[in-house]
Amino acid sequence: MNTKFDFDANDENRIVYVRKVAVKDLPEEVREQAGGLESLYAVHSSDGEQLALVRDRALAFVLARQNDLAPVTVH
């Protein structure tokens, strides 16, 4: 869960997608680090690559905006 990602890559598409993820559906290593939470929020690039997992939706949007990305919610 603490893997660094280079958000400054030369990707012209700056849209990222934020979606709620059930902790039970994540790999065991991630579940162990979730601190008892039932869900996390994933930030994905436009091609579907998971860029980050964070505690809540607001944090996902802040993370994206701090990295000059445009977050949108996915259901």
CHARMM internal coordinates of N, CA and C (Angstrom, degrees):
IC EDIT
DIST 1 N 1 CA 1.4318
DIST 1 CA 1 C 1.5203
ANGL 1 N 1 CA 1 C 111.48
DIST 1 C 2 N 1.2918
ANGL 1 CA 1 C 2 N 118.45
DIHE 1 N 1 CA 1 C 2 N -14.33
DIST 2 N 2 CA 1.4569
ANGL 1 C 2 N 2 CA 121.44
DIHE 1 CA 1 C 2 N 2 CA -178.62
DIST 2 CA 2 C 1.5111
ANGL 2 N 2 CA 2 C 112.11
DIHE 1 C 2 N 2 CA 2 C -110.02
DIST 2 C 3 N 1.3165
ANGL 2 CA 2 C 3 N 117.39
DIHE 2 N 2 CA 2 C 3 N 41.62
DIST 3 N 3 CA 1.4494
ANGL 2 C 3 N 3 CA 122.40
DIHE 2 CA 2 C 3 N 3 CA 178.93
DIST 3 CA 3 C 1.5211
ANGL 3 N 3 CA 3 C 109.08
DIHE 2 C 3 N 3 CA 3 C -89.96
DIST 3 C 4 N 1.3267
ANGL 3 CA 3 C 4 N 116.86
DIHE 3 N 3 CA 3 C 4 N 131.27
DIST 4 N 4 CA 1.4592
ANGL 3 C 4 N 4 CA 121.71
DIHE 3 CA 3 C 4 N 4 CA -179.87
DIST 4 CA 4 C 1.5264
ANGL 4 N 4 CA 4 C 109.95
DIHE 3 C 4 N 4 CA 4 C -73.65
DIST 4 C 5 N 1.3371
ANGL 4 CA 4 C 5 N 116.41
DIHE 4 N 4 CA 4 C 5 N 144.72
DIST 5 N 5 CA 1.4536
ANGL 4 C 5 N 5 CA 122.40
DIHE 4 CA 4 C 5 N 5 CA 176.58
DIST 5 CA 5 C 1.5167
ANGL 5 N 5 CA 5 C 108.08
DIHE 4 C 5 N 5 CA 5 C -131.62
DIST 5 C 6 N 1.3139
ANGL 5 CA 5 C 6 N 117.45
DIHE 5 N 5 CA 5 C 6 N 135.32
DIST 6 N 6 CA 1.4547
ANGL 5 C 6 N 6 CA 122.57
DIHE 5 CA 5 C 6 N 6 CA 179.95
DIST 6 CA 6 C 1.5205
ANGL 6 N 6 CA 6 C 109.60
DIHE 5 C 6 N 6 CA 6 C -84.54
DIST 6 C 7 N 1.3426
ANGL 6 CA 6 C 7 N 116.91
DIHE 6 N 6 CA 6 C 7 N 97.58
DIST 7 N 7 CA 1.4555
ANGL 6 C 7 N 7 CA 121.87
DIHE 6 CA 6 C 7 N 7 CA -179.80
DIST 7 CA 7 C 1.5221
ANGL 7 N 7 CA 7 C 112.01
DIHE 6 C 7 N 7 CA 7 C -74.81
DIST 7 C 8 N 1.3301
ANGL 7 CA 7 C 8 N 118.21
DIHE 7 N 7 CA 7 C 8 N -9.84
DIST 8 N 8 CA 1.4543
ANGL 7 C 8 N 8 CA 121.41
DIHE 7 CA 7 C 8 N 8 CA -177.31
DIST 8 CA 8 C 1.5255
ANGL 8 N 8 CA 8 C 113.40
DIHE 7 C 8 N 8 CA 8 C -90.67
DIST 8 C 9 N 1.3074
ANGL 8 CA 8 C 9 N 116.43
DIHE 8 N 8 CA 8 C 9 N 15.54
DIST 9 N 9 CA 1.4670
ANGL 8 C 9 N 9 CA 119.21
DIHE 8 CA 8 C 9 N 9 CA 179.38
DIST 9 CA 9 C 1.5255
ANGL 9 N 9 CA 9 C 109.45
DIHE 8 C 9 N 9 CA 9 C -59.00
DIST 9 C 10 N 1.2951
ANGL 9 CA 9 C 10 N 117.07
DIHE 9 N 9 CA 9 C 10 N 155.66
DIST 10 N 10 CA 1.4626
ANGL 9 C 10 N 10 CA 121.93
DIHE 9 CA 9 C 10 N 10 CA -175.57
DIST 10 CA 10 C 1.5308
ANGL 10 N 10 CA 10 C 112.25
DIHE 9 C 10 N 10 CA 10 C -80.25
DIST 10 C 11 N 1.2985
ANGL 10 CA 10 C 11 N 116.79
DIHE 10 N 10 CA 10 C 11 N 50.68
DIST 11 N 11 CA 1.4582
ANGL 10 C 11 N 11 CA 122.45
DIHE 10 CA 10 C 11 N 11 CA 179.24
DIST 11 CA 11 C 1.5240
ANGL 11 N 11 CA 11 C 108.76
DIHE 10 C 11 N 11 CA 11 C -90.54
DIST 11 C 12 N 1.3230
ANGL 11 CA 11 C 12 N 117.16
DIHE 11 N 11 CA 11 C 12 N 121.12
DIST 12 N 12 CA 1.4614
ANGL 11 C 12 N 12 CA 120.79
DIHE 11 CA 11 C 12 N 12 CA -178.55
DIST 12 CA 12 C 1.5231
ANGL 12 N 12 CA 12 C 112.04
DIHE 11 C 12 N 12 CA 12 C -71.07
DIST 12 C 13 N 1.3215
ANGL 12 CA 12 C 13 N 118.04
DIHE 12 N 12 CA 12 C 13 N -29.35
DIST 13 N 13 CA 1.4540
ANGL 12 C 13 N 13 CA 121.66
DIHE 12 CA 12 C 13 N 13 CA 179.78
DIST 13 CA 13 C 1.5187
ANGL 13 N 13 CA 13 C 108.28
DIHE 12 C 13 N 13 CA 13 C -83.50
DIST 13 C 14 N 1.3034
ANGL 13 CA 13 C 14 N 117.41
DIHE 13 N 13 CA 13 C 14 N 110.56
DIST 14 N 14 CA 1.4577
ANGL 13 C 14 N 14 CA 122.38
DIHE 13 CA 13 C 14 N 14 CA -174.73
DIST 14 CA 14 C 1.5248
ANGL 14 N 14 CA 14 C 112.67
DIHE 13 C 14 N 14 CA 14 C -97.15
DIST 14 C 15 N 1.3317
ANGL 14 CA 14 C 15 N 118.10
DIHE 14 N 14 CA 14 C 15 N 7.68
DIST 15 N 15 CA 1.4602
ANGL 14 C 15 N 15 CA 121.01
DIHE 14 CA 14 C 15 N 15 CA 178.95
DIST 15 CA 15 C 1.5219
ANGL 15 N 15 CA 15 C 109.29
DIHE 14 C 15 N 15 CA 15 C -82.13
DIST 15 C 16 N 1.3395
ANGL 15 CA 15 C 16 N 115.30
DIHE 15 N 15 CA 15 C 16 N 134.45
DIST 16 N 16 CA 1.4588
ANGL 15 C 16 N 16 CA 121.41
DIHE 15 CA 15 C 16 N 16 CA 172.35
DIST 16 CA 16 C 1.5228
ANGL 16 N 16 CA 16 C 107.75
DIHE 15 C 16 N 16 CA 16 C -126.32
DIST 16 C 17 N 1.3104
ANGL 16 CA 16 C 17 N 115.77
DIHE 16 N 16 CA 16 C 17 N 154.97
DIST 17 N 17 CA 1.4476
ANGL 16 C 17 N 17 CA 122.05
DIHE 16 CA 16 C 17 N 17 CA -176.04
DIST 17 CA 17 C 1.5177
ANGL 17 N 17 CA 17 C 109.75
DIHE 16 C 17 N 17 CA 17 C -111.96
DIST 17 C 18 N 1.3311
ANGL 17 CA 17 C 18 N 116.09
DIHE 17 N 17 CA 17 C 18 N 135.13
DIST 18 N 18 CA 1.4601
ANGL 17 C 18 N 18 CA 122.44
DIHE 17 CA 17 C 18 N 18 CA -179.47
DIST 18 CA 18 C 1.5216
ANGL 18 N 18 CA 18 C 107.91
DIHE 17 C 18 N 18 CA 18 C -113.41
DIST 18 C 19 N 1.3286
ANGL 18 CA 18 C 19 N 115.82
DIHE 18 N 18 CA 18 C 19 N 129.18
DIST 19 N 19 CA 1.4637
ANGL 18 C 19 N 19 CA 118.75
DIHE 18 CA 18 C 19 N 19 CA 178.48
DIST 19 CA 19 C 1.5246
ANGL 19 N 19 CA 19 C 110.51
DIHE 18 C 19 N 19 CA 19 C -144.79
DIST 19 C 20 N 1.3131
ANGL 19 CA 19 C 20 N 114.67
DIHE 19 N 19 CA 19 C 20 N 150.21
DIST 20 N 20 CA 1.4579
ANGL 19 C 20 N 20 CA 122.32
DIHE 19 CA 19 C 20 N 20 CA 178.78
DIST 20 CA 20 C 1.5233
ANGL 20 N 20 CA 20 C 108.66
DIHE 19 C 20 N 20 CA 20 C -76.50
DIST 20 C 21 N 1.3344
ANGL 20 CA 20 C 21 N 116.01
DIHE 20 N 20 CA 20 C 21 N 137.59
DIST 21 N 21 CA 1.4546
ANGL 20 C 21 N 21 CA 121.76
DIHE 20 CA 20 C 21 N 21 CA -178.47
DIST 21 CA 21 C 1.5233
ANGL 21 N 21 CA 21 C 108.52
DIHE 20 C 21 N 21 CA 21 C -129.18
DIST 21 C 22 N 1.3192
ANGL 21 CA 21 C 22 N 116.89
DIHE 21 N 21 CA 21 C 22 N 131.16
DIST 22 N 22 CA 1.4665
ANGL 21 C 22 N 22 CA 120.95
DIHE 21 CA 21 C 22 N 22 CA 175.90
DIST 22 CA 22 C 1.5298
ANGL 22 N 22 CA 22 C 109.03
DIHE 21 C 22 N 22 CA 22 C -72.92
DIST 22 C 23 N 1.3170
ANGL 22 CA 22 C 23 N 116.50
DIHE 22 N 22 CA 22 C 23 N 129.71
DIST 23 N 23 CA 1.4632
ANGL 22 C 23 N 23 CA 121.21
DIHE 22 CA 22 C 23 N 23 CA -179.28
DIST 23 CA 23 C 1.5244
ANGL 23 N 23 CA 23 C 110.07
DIHE 22 C 23 N 23 CA 23 C -59.63
DIST 23 C 24 N 1.3364
ANGL 23 CA 23 C 24 N 117.58
DIHE 23 N 23 CA 23 C 24 N -35.96
DIST 24 N 24 CA 1.4693
ANGL 23 C 24 N 24 CA 120.98
DIHE 23 CA 23 C 24 N 24 CA -178.75
DIST 24 CA 24 C 1.5298
ANGL 24 N 24 CA 24 C 112.49
DIHE 23 C 24 N 24 CA 24 C -61.32
DIST 24 C 25 N 1.3469
ANGL 24 CA 24 C 25 N 117.52
DIHE 24 N 24 CA 24 C 25 N -20.55
DIST 25 N 25 CA 1.4603
ANGL 24 C 25 N 25 CA 121.83
DIHE 24 CA 24 C 25 N 25 CA -179.33
DIST 25 CA 25 C 1.5262
ANGL 25 N 25 CA 25 C 113.33
DIHE 24 C 25 N 25 CA 25 C -91.73
DIST 25 C 26 N 1.3225
ANGL 25 CA 25 C 26 N 116.84
DIHE 25 N 25 CA 25 C 26 N 0.34
DIST 26 N 26 CA 1.4642
ANGL 25 C 26 N 26 CA 121.45
DIHE 25 CA 25 C 26 N 26 CA -177.62
DIST 26 CA 26 C 1.5272
ANGL 26 N 26 CA 26 C 110.61
DIHE 25 C 26 N 26 CA 26 C -94.74
DIST 26 C 27 N 1.3261
ANGL 26 CA 26 C 27 N 117.70
DIHE 26 N 26 CA 26 C 27 N 162.15
DIST 27 N 27 CA 1.4624
ANGL 26 C 27 N 27 CA 120.83
DIHE 26 CA 26 C 27 N 27 CA 177.71
DIST 27 CA 27 C 1.5374
ANGL 27 N 27 CA 27 C 111.15
DIHE 26 C 27 N 27 CA 27 C -58.87
DIST 27 C 28 N 1.3052
ANGL 27 CA 27 C 28 N 116.59
DIHE 27 N 27 CA 27 C 28 N 151.99
DIST 28 N 28 CA 1.4712
ANGL 27 C 28 N 28 CA 122.25
DIHE 27 CA 27 C 28 N 28 CA -176.95
DIST 28 CA 28 C 1.5299
ANGL 28 N 28 CA 28 C 112.36
DIHE 27 C 28 N 28 CA 28 C -53.56
DIST 28 C 29 N 1.3233
ANGL 28 CA 28 C 29 N 117.20
DIHE 28 N 28 CA 28 C 29 N -41.55
DIST 29 N 29 CA 1.4623
ANGL 28 C 29 N 29 CA 121.38
DIHE 28 CA 28 C 29 N 29 CA -179.58
DIST 29 CA 29 C 1.5316
ANGL 29 N 29 CA 29 C 111.35
DIHE 28 C 29 N 29 CA 29 C -57.90
DIST 29 C 30 N 1.3063
ANGL 29 CA 29 C 30 N 116.62
DIHE 29 N 29 CA 29 C 30 N -39.58
DIST 30 N 30 CA 1.4621
ANGL 29 C 30 N 30 CA 121.43
DIHE 29 CA 29 C 30 N 30 CA 179.86
DIST 30 CA 30 C 1.5269
ANGL 30 N 30 CA 30 C 109.89
DIHE 29 C 30 N 30 CA 30 C -74.57
DIST 30 C 31 N 1.3255
ANGL 30 CA 30 C 31 N 117.14
DIHE 30 N 30 CA 30 C 31 N -41.52
DIST 31 N 31 CA 1.4717
ANGL 30 C 31 N 31 CA 120.84
DIHE 30 CA 30 C 31 N 31 CA 178.92
DIST 31 CA 31 C 1.5196
ANGL 31 N 31 CA 31 C 110.72
DIHE 30 C 31 N 31 CA 31 C -56.83
DIST 31 C 32 N 1.3268
ANGL 31 CA 31 C 32 N 116.96
DIHE 31 N 31 CA 31 C 32 N -39.90
DIST 32 N 32 CA 1.4704
ANGL 31 C 32 N 32 CA 121.18
DIHE 31 CA 31 C 32 N 32 CA -179.87
DIST 32 CA 32 C 1.5232
ANGL 32 N 32 CA 32 C 111.75
DIHE 31 C 32 N 32 CA 32 C -63.79
DIST 32 C 33 N 1.3158
ANGL 32 CA 32 C 33 N 117.25
DIHE 32 N 32 CA 32 C 33 N -29.17
DIST 33 N 33 CA 1.4646
ANGL 32 C 33 N 33 CA 121.58
DIHE 32 CA 32 C 33 N 33 CA -177.82
DIST 33 CA 33 C 1.5257
ANGL 33 N 33 CA 33 C 113.09
DIHE 32 C 33 N 33 CA 33 C -92.61
DIST 33 C 34 N 1.3246
ANGL 33 CA 33 C 34 N 118.02
DIHE 33 N 33 CA 33 C 34 N -1.16
DIST 34 N 34 CA 1.4607
ANGL 33 C 34 N 34 CA 121.62
DIHE 33 CA 33 C 34 N 34 CA -174.57
DIST 34 CA 34 C 1.5217
ANGL 34 N 34 CA 34 C 113.72
DIHE 33 C 34 N 34 CA 34 C -78.58
DIST 34 C 35 N 1.3076
ANGL 34 CA 34 C 35 N 117.76
DIHE 34 N 34 CA 34 C 35 N -6.79
DIST 35 N 35 CA 1.4538
ANGL 34 C 35 N 35 CA 121.00
DIHE 34 CA 34 C 35 N 35 CA 174.71
DIST 35 CA 35 C 1.5150
ANGL 35 N 35 CA 35 C 114.98
DIHE 34 C 35 N 35 CA 35 C 60.21
DIST 35 C 36 N 1.3207
ANGL 35 CA 35 C 36 N 118.01
DIHE 35 N 35 CA 35 C 36 N 37.03
DIST 36 N 36 CA 1.4527
ANGL 35 C 36 N 36 CA 121.28
DIHE 35 CA 35 C 36 N 36 CA 177.19
DIST 36 CA 36 C 1.5253
ANGL 36 N 36 CA 36 C 115.62
DIHE 35 C 36 N 36 CA 36 C 82.30
DIST 36 C 37 N 1.3161
ANGL 36 CA 36 C 37 N 117.94
DIHE 36 N 36 CA 36 C 37 N 0.92
DIST 37 N 37 CA 1.4625
ANGL 36 C 37 N 37 CA 120.82
DIHE 36 CA 36 C 37 N 37 CA 177.97
DIST 37 CA 37 C 1.5322
ANGL 37 N 37 CA 37 C 110.14
DIHE 36 C 37 N 37 CA 37 C -70.89
DIST 37 C 38 N 1.3138
ANGL 37 CA 37 C 38 N 116.52
DIHE 37 N 37 CA 37 C 38 N 147.77
DIST 38 N 38 CA 1.4579
ANGL 37 C 38 N 38 CA 121.05
DIHE 37 CA 37 C 38 N 38 CA 177.50
DIST 38 CA 38 C 1.5188
ANGL 38 N 38 CA 38 C 112.15
DIHE 37 C 38 N 38 CA 38 C -90.72
DIST 38 C 39 N 1.3442
ANGL 38 CA 38 C 39 N 117.06
DIHE 38 N 38 CA 38 C 39 N -22.20
DIST 39 N 39 CA 1.4562
ANGL 38 C 39 N 39 CA 120.37
DIHE 38 CA 38 C 39 N 39 CA 178.84
DIST 39 CA 39 C 1.5228
ANGL 39 N 39 CA 39 C 110.27
DIHE 38 C 39 N 39 CA 39 C -146.35
DIST 39 C 40 N 1.3155
ANGL 39 CA 39 C 40 N 114.10
DIHE 39 N 39 CA 39 C 40 N 156.02
DIST 40 N 40 CA 1.4575
ANGL 39 C 40 N 40 CA 122.98
DIHE 39 CA 39 C 40 N 40 CA 175.32
DIST 40 CA 40 C 1.5204
ANGL 40 N 40 CA 40 C 106.57
DIHE 39 C 40 N 40 CA 40 C -131.96
DIST 40 C 41 N 1.3252
ANGL 40 CA 40 C 41 N 116.22
DIHE 40 N 40 CA 40 C 41 N 174.37
DIST 41 N 41 CA 1.4628
ANGL 40 C 41 N 41 CA 120.52
DIHE 40 CA 40 C 41 N 41 CA 176.60
DIST 41 CA 41 C 1.5180
ANGL 41 N 41 CA 41 C 109.04
DIHE 40 C 41 N 41 CA 41 C -118.43
DIST 41 C 42 N 1.3187
ANGL 41 CA 41 C 42 N 115.57
DIHE 41 N 41 CA 41 C 42 N 129.41
DIST 42 N 42 CA 1.4533
ANGL 41 C 42 N 42 CA 122.01
DIHE 41 CA 41 C 42 N 42 CA -179.88
DIST 42 CA 42 C 1.5164
ANGL 42 N 42 CA 42 C 109.69
DIHE 41 C 42 N 42 CA 42 C -100.56
DIST 42 C 43 N 1.3209
ANGL 42 CA 42 C 43 N 115.57
DIHE 42 N 42 CA 42 C 43 N 141.24
DIST 43 N 43 CA 1.4615
ANGL 42 C 43 N 43 CA 122.53
DIHE 42 CA 42 C 43 N 43 CA 174.05
DIST 43 CA 43 C 1.5224
ANGL 43 N 43 CA 43 C 106.24
DIHE 42 C 43 N 43 CA 43 C -110.22
DIST 43 C 44 N 1.3386
ANGL 43 CA 43 C 44 N 116.17
DIHE 43 N 43 CA 43 C 44 N 122.99
DIST 44 N 44 CA 1.4654
ANGL 43 C 44 N 44 CA 122.03
DIHE 43 CA 43 C 44 N 44 CA -176.65
DIST 44 CA 44 C 1.5225
ANGL 44 N 44 CA 44 C 110.87
DIHE 43 C 44 N 44 CA 44 C -119.78
DIST 44 C 45 N 1.3263
ANGL 44 CA 44 C 45 N 115.53
DIHE 44 N 44 CA 44 C 45 N 145.08
DIST 45 N 45 CA 1.4626
ANGL 44 C 45 N 45 CA 120.40
DIHE 44 CA 44 C 45 N 45 CA 173.54
DIST 45 CA 45 C 1.5225
ANGL 45 N 45 CA 45 C 109.09
DIHE 44 C 45 N 45 CA 45 C -73.06
DIST 45 C 46 N 1.3169
ANGL 45 CA 45 C 46 N 116.76
DIHE 45 N 45 CA 45 C 46 N 172.21
DIST 46 N 46 CA 1.4610
ANGL 45 C 46 N 46 CA 120.82
DIHE 45 CA 45 C 46 N 46 CA -178.49
DIST 46 CA 46 C 1.5245
ANGL 46 N 46 CA 46 C 112.80
DIHE 45 C 46 N 46 CA 46 C -65.17
DIST 46 C 47 N 1.3316
ANGL 46 CA 46 C 47 N 117.52
DIHE 46 N 46 CA 46 C 47 N -20.88
DIST 47 N 47 CA 1.4656
ANGL 46 C 47 N 47 CA 120.10
DIHE 46 CA 46 C 47 N 47 CA 177.46
DIST 47 CA 47 C 1.5283
ANGL 47 N 47 CA 47 C 112.78
DIHE 46 C 47 N 47 CA 47 C -94.26
DIST 47 C 48 N 1.3449
ANGL 47 CA 47 C 48 N 116.74
DIHE 47 N 47 CA 47 C 48 N 7.25
DIST 48 N 48 CA 1.4586
ANGL 47 C 48 N 48 CA 121.08
DIHE 47 CA 47 C 48 N 48 CA 174.81
DIST 48 CA 48 C 1.5097
ANGL 48 N 48 CA 48 C 115.80
DIHE 47 C 48 N 48 CA 48 C 95.75
DIST 48 C 49 N 1.3188
ANGL 48 CA 48 C 49 N 118.38
DIHE 48 N 48 CA 48 C 49 N -4.81
DIST 49 N 49 CA 1.4643
ANGL 48 C 49 N 49 CA 120.82
DIHE 48 CA 48 C 49 N 49 CA -179.82
DIST 49 CA 49 C 1.5260
ANGL 49 N 49 CA 49 C 109.54
DIHE 48 C 49 N 49 CA 49 C -69.18
DIST 49 C 50 N 1.3427
ANGL 49 CA 49 C 50 N 115.31
DIHE 49 N 49 CA 49 C 50 N 129.44
DIST 50 N 50 CA 1.4634
ANGL 49 C 50 N 50 CA 119.66
DIHE 49 CA 49 C 50 N 50 CA 177.39
DIST 50 CA 50 C 1.5242
ANGL 50 N 50 CA 50 C 109.08
DIHE 49 C 50 N 50 CA 50 C -74.75
DIST 50 C 51 N 1.3204
ANGL 50 CA 50 C 51 N 116.03
DIHE 50 N 50 CA 50 C 51 N 122.72
DIST 51 N 51 CA 1.4581
ANGL 50 C 51 N 51 CA 121.46
DIHE 50 CA 50 C 51 N 51 CA -177.64
DIST 51 CA 51 C 1.5227
ANGL 51 N 51 CA 51 C 112.28
DIHE 50 C 51 N 51 CA 51 C -98.49
DIST 51 C 52 N 1.3289
ANGL 51 CA 51 C 52 N 116.76
DIHE 51 N 51 CA 51 C 52 N -32.58
DIST 52 N 52 CA 1.4624
ANGL 51 C 52 N 52 CA 119.85
DIHE 51 CA 51 C 52 N 52 CA -176.26
DIST 52 CA 52 C 1.5191
ANGL 52 N 52 CA 52 C 110.59
DIHE 51 C 52 N 52 CA 52 C -159.36
DIST 52 C 53 N 1.3302
ANGL 52 CA 52 C 53 N 114.90
DIHE 52 N 52 CA 52 C 53 N 154.71
DIST 53 N 53 CA 1.4593
ANGL 52 C 53 N 53 CA 123.13
DIHE 52 CA 52 C 53 N 53 CA 169.25
DIST 53 CA 53 C 1.5164
ANGL 53 N 53 CA 53 C 106.27
DIHE 52 C 53 N 53 CA 53 C -124.35
DIST 53 C 54 N 1.3220
ANGL 53 CA 53 C 54 N 116.43
DIHE 53 N 53 CA 53 C 54 N 129.08
DIST 54 N 54 CA 1.4643
ANGL 53 C 54 N 54 CA 120.13
DIHE 53 CA 53 C 54 N 54 CA -178.63
DIST 54 CA 54 C 1.5194
ANGL 54 N 54 CA 54 C 110.43
DIHE 53 C 54 N 54 CA 54 C -134.62
DIST 54 C 55 N 1.3193
ANGL 54 CA 54 C 55 N 115.06
DIHE 54 N 54 CA 54 C 55 N 166.88
DIST 55 N 55 CA 1.4575
ANGL 54 C 55 N 55 CA 124.02
DIHE 54 CA 54 C 55 N 55 CA -173.88
DIST 55 CA 55 C 1.5292
ANGL 55 N 55 CA 55 C 113.77
DIHE 54 C 55 N 55 CA 55 C -63.09
DIST 55 C 56 N 1.3278
ANGL 55 CA 55 C 56 N 118.08
DIHE 55 N 55 CA 55 C 56 N -43.06
DIST 56 N 56 CA 1.4638
ANGL 55 C 56 N 56 CA 119.03
DIHE 55 CA 55 C 56 N 56 CA -175.54
DIST 56 CA 56 C 1.5335
ANGL 56 N 56 CA 56 C 111.70
DIHE 55 C 56 N 56 CA 56 C -145.58
DIST 56 C 57 N 1.3234
ANGL 56 CA 56 C 57 N 114.75
DIHE 56 N 56 CA 56 C 57 N 168.91
DIST 57 N 57 CA 1.4626
ANGL 56 C 57 N 57 CA 121.95
DIHE 56 CA 56 C 57 N 57 CA -175.27
DIST 57 CA 57 C 1.5229
ANGL 57 N 57 CA 57 C 111.46
DIHE 56 C 57 N 57 CA 57 C -62.56
DIST 57 C 58 N 1.3162
ANGL 57 CA 57 C 58 N 117.04
DIHE 57 N 57 CA 57 C 58 N -43.34
DIST 58 N 58 CA 1.4689
ANGL 57 C 58 N 58 CA 120.49
DIHE 57 CA 57 C 58 N 58 CA -178.93
DIST 58 CA 58 C 1.5208
ANGL 58 N 58 CA 58 C 110.77
DIHE 57 C 58 N 58 CA 58 C -59.91
DIST 58 C 59 N 1.3079
ANGL 58 CA 58 C 59 N 116.65
DIHE 58 N 58 CA 58 C 59 N -42.13
DIST 59 N 59 CA 1.4641
ANGL 58 C 59 N 59 CA 120.43
DIHE 58 CA 58 C 59 N 59 CA 178.75
DIST 59 CA 59 C 1.5276
ANGL 59 N 59 CA 59 C 111.31
DIHE 58 C 59 N 59 CA 59 C -65.02
DIST 59 C 60 N 1.3145
ANGL 59 CA 59 C 60 N 117.33
DIHE 59 N 59 CA 59 C 60 N -37.02
DIST 60 N 60 CA 1.4682
ANGL 59 C 60 N 60 CA 120.82
DIHE 59 CA 59 C 60 N 60 CA 177.63
DIST 60 CA 60 C 1.5237
ANGL 60 N 60 CA 60 C 110.72
DIHE 59 C 60 N 60 CA 60 C -61.15
DIST 60 C 61 N 1.3292
ANGL 60 CA 60 C 61 N 116.45
DIHE 60 N 60 CA 60 C 61 N -42.78
DIST 61 N 61 CA 1.4664
ANGL 60 C 61 N 61 CA 120.72
DIHE 60 CA 60 C 61 N 61 CA 179.86
DIST 61 CA 61 C 1.5357
ANGL 61 N 61 CA 61 C 111.13
DIHE 60 C 61 N 61 CA 61 C -68.79
DIST 61 C 62 N 1.3215
ANGL 61 CA 61 C 62 N 117.04
DIHE 61 N 61 CA 61 C 62 N -40.30
DIST 62 N 62 CA 1.4729
ANGL 61 C 62 N 62 CA 120.37
DIHE 61 CA 61 C 62 N 62 CA 177.94
DIST 62 CA 62 C 1.5216
ANGL 62 N 62 CA 62 C 110.09
DIHE 61 C 62 N 62 CA 62 C -63.18
DIST 62 C 63 N 1.3235
ANGL 62 CA 62 C 63 N 116.56
DIHE 62 N 62 CA 62 C 63 N -46.04
DIST 63 N 63 CA 1.4650
ANGL 62 C 63 N 63 CA 121.20
DIHE 62 CA 62 C 63 N 63 CA 178.97
DIST 63 CA 63 C 1.5224
ANGL 63 N 63 CA 63 C 111.03
DIHE 62 C 63 N 63 CA 63 C -56.53
DIST 63 C 64 N 1.3277
ANGL 63 CA 63 C 64 N 116.24
DIHE 63 N 63 CA 63 C 64 N -46.87
DIST 64 N 64 CA 1.4670
ANGL 63 C 64 N 64 CA 120.41
DIHE 63 CA 63 C 64 N 64 CA -179.63
DIST 64 CA 64 C 1.5232
ANGL 64 N 64 CA 64 C 110.93
DIHE 63 C 64 N 64 CA 64 C -62.32
DIST 64 C 65 N 1.3133
ANGL 64 CA 64 C 65 N 116.71
DIHE 64 N 64 CA 64 C 65 N -48.24
DIST 65 N 65 CA 1.4713
ANGL 64 C 65 N 65 CA 120.34
DIHE 64 CA 64 C 65 N 65 CA -177.01
DIST 65 CA 65 C 1.5217
ANGL 65 N 65 CA 65 C 112.34
DIHE 64 C 65 N 65 CA 65 C -66.30
DIST 65 C 66 N 1.3226
ANGL 65 CA 65 C 66 N 117.35
DIHE 65 N 65 CA 65 C 66 N -35.00
DIST 66 N 66 CA 1.4650
ANGL 65 C 66 N 66 CA 120.46
DIHE 65 CA 65 C 66 N 66 CA 177.59
DIST 66 CA 66 C 1.5246
ANGL 66 N 66 CA 66 C 111.58
DIHE 65 C 66 N 66 CA 66 C -65.70
DIST 66 C 67 N 1.3171
ANGL 66 CA 66 C 67 N 116.11
DIHE 66 N 66 CA 66 C 67 N -19.25
DIST 67 N 67 CA 1.4609
ANGL 66 C 67 N 67 CA 121.07
DIHE 66 CA 66 C 67 N 67 CA 179.30
DIST 67 CA 67 C 1.5262
ANGL 67 N 67 CA 67 C 111.54
DIHE 66 C 67 N 67 CA 67 C -107.93
DIST 67 C 68 N 1.3333
ANGL 67 CA 67 C 68 N 115.85
DIHE 67 N 67 CA 67 C 68 N 24.18
DIST 68 N 68 CA 1.4664
ANGL 67 C 68 N 68 CA 122.95
DIHE 67 CA 67 C 68 N 68 CA 177.13
DIST 68 CA 68 C 1.5207
ANGL 68 N 68 CA 68 C 113.47
DIHE 67 C 68 N 68 CA 68 C 57.03
DIST 68 C 69 N 1.3223
ANGL 68 CA 68 C 69 N 115.61
DIHE 68 N 68 CA 68 C 69 N 36.44
DIST 69 N 69 CA 1.4519
ANGL 68 C 69 N 69 CA 121.34
DIHE 68 CA 68 C 69 N 69 CA 177.00
DIST 69 CA 69 C 1.5226
ANGL 69 N 69 CA 69 C 108.78
DIHE 68 C 69 N 69 CA 69 C -109.74
DIST 69 C 70 N 1.3102
ANGL 69 CA 69 C 70 N 116.69
DIHE 69 N 69 CA 69 C 70 N 158.68
DIST 70 N 70 CA 1.4565
ANGL 69 C 70 N 70 CA 122.29
DIHE 69 CA 69 C 70 N 70 CA -179.39
DIST 70 CA 70 C 1.5266
ANGL 70 N 70 CA 70 C 109.49
DIHE 69 C 70 N 70 CA 70 C -109.65
DIST 70 C 71 N 1.3323
ANGL 70 CA 70 C 71 N 118.04
DIHE 70 N 70 CA 70 C 71 N 100.67
DIST 71 N 71 CA 1.4649
ANGL 70 C 71 N 71 CA 120.38
DIHE 70 CA 70 C 71 N 71 CA -176.72
DIST 71 CA 71 C 1.5256
ANGL 71 N 71 CA 71 C 113.47
DIHE 70 C 71 N 71 CA 71 C -80.02
DIST 71 C 72 N 1.3116
ANGL 71 CA 71 C 72 N 115.76
DIHE 71 N 71 CA 71 C 72 N 141.94
DIST 72 N 72 CA 1.4546
ANGL 71 C 72 N 72 CA 122.54
DIHE 71 CA 71 C 72 N 72 CA 172.03
DIST 72 CA 72 C 1.5248
ANGL 72 N 72 CA 72 C 108.16
DIHE 71 C 72 N 72 CA 72 C -134.79
DIST 72 C 73 N 1.3300
ANGL 72 CA 72 C 73 N 116.24
DIHE 72 N 72 CA 72 C 73 N 150.31
DIST 73 N 73 CA 1.4576
ANGL 72 C 73 N 73 CA 121.12
DIHE 72 CA 72 C 73 N 73 CA -178.26
DIST 73 CA 73 C 1.5185
ANGL 73 N 73 CA 73 C 110.23
DIHE 72 C 73 N 73 CA 73 C -84.81
DIST 73 C 74 N 1.3301
ANGL 73 CA 73 C 74 N 115.68
DIHE 73 N 73 CA 73 C 74 N 140.87
DIST 74 N 74 CA 1.4609
ANGL 73 C 74 N 74 CA 122.93
DIHE 73 CA 73 C 74 N 74 CA 174.69
DIST 74 CA 74 C 1.5240
ANGL 74 N 74 CA 74 C 106.69
DIHE 73 C 74 N 74 CA 74 C -120.72
DIST 74 C 75 N 1.3334
ANGL 74 CA 74 C 75 N 116.71
DIHE 74 N 74 CA 74 C 75 N 140.21
DIST 75 N 75 CA 1.4595
ANGL 74 C 75 N 75 CA 120.32
DIHE 74 CA 74 C 75 N 75 CA -179.68
DIST 75 CA 75 C 1.4966
ANGL 75 N 75 CA 75 C 110.80
DIHE 74 C 75 N 75 CA 75 C -96.85
END
COOR INIT
IC SEED 1 N 1 CA 1 C
IC BUILD
